[in-house]
């Protein structure tokens, strides 16, 4: 069996979800720091969670979009 003797292990499933979320946000933070941090004076959580930062009309918006794209590819 793929999971071992116990197929249904809710703690394993929850810990895997938490681990994947942590890895996603760590990679997103790294790509944001590399791509967006060079274009803005202060990198805030608005770039992570505010949809209005996702615009294709500015260079910073393109960098935010690229950071989300590269983070999705890294996962």
N, C-alpha and C positions, 0 to 999 in steps of 0.2 A: 504494500500500500504506500501511497505517496506521503501521507502524513504520519505513518507509524501505526501503533496499536489503537490510538484514539483518533477517530475521524472528526468528531465534533468537539473542538476545543475553543470555546469562546474567548478565553484569555489570549490564546495564540492569535486569533483573528483580530482582536482589538489591538494587540501589540504590533501586529504587522501593519494595520491601518495607521496607527500613530507613527510608526517608524517611517512609512512611506510619505506621510504628510510632513514630517520633520525634514526628510531628505529633499522633498520638493521645495519647501520654503528656504532651506539652506542654499540650494542651487539657485533659486530665484534671487535670493539676497546677494549671492556672489555675482551673478550676471548683472543685476541692477547696479551693484557697486562698480563693476567694470565699465558697463555701457552708459548708465545714466549718471553715475557719480562724477564723471568728467564734464558733464554739461550743466549741472545745477550746483548752486552754492551749498545747498543743504539737502541731503537725501532723507526724506521723511516717509512715514508709512502710507501717505496718500498715494505714492507711486505703486504700492503693492495692492491697495484695496479700493481705490477710487476709480471708477470706470471712466471718468472724464479725462484722466491722464492718458488713456488709450486713444490718441488721435494721430492721424496720418498727416496732419497739416504742419507739424513742427518736427525739428530734428530730435528733440527730447521725446516726443511721442513715438517716433520711429524707433528710438533706442529702447523705450519701454516695451513696445511690441516685440522687438527682437529679443529682449531679455525673457519675456514670457515664452516665446517660441523656442529659444535655446534651452530653457529650463524644461519645457515639455519634451524636447528631444533627449535631454540628459536622463529623464526618468524612464 
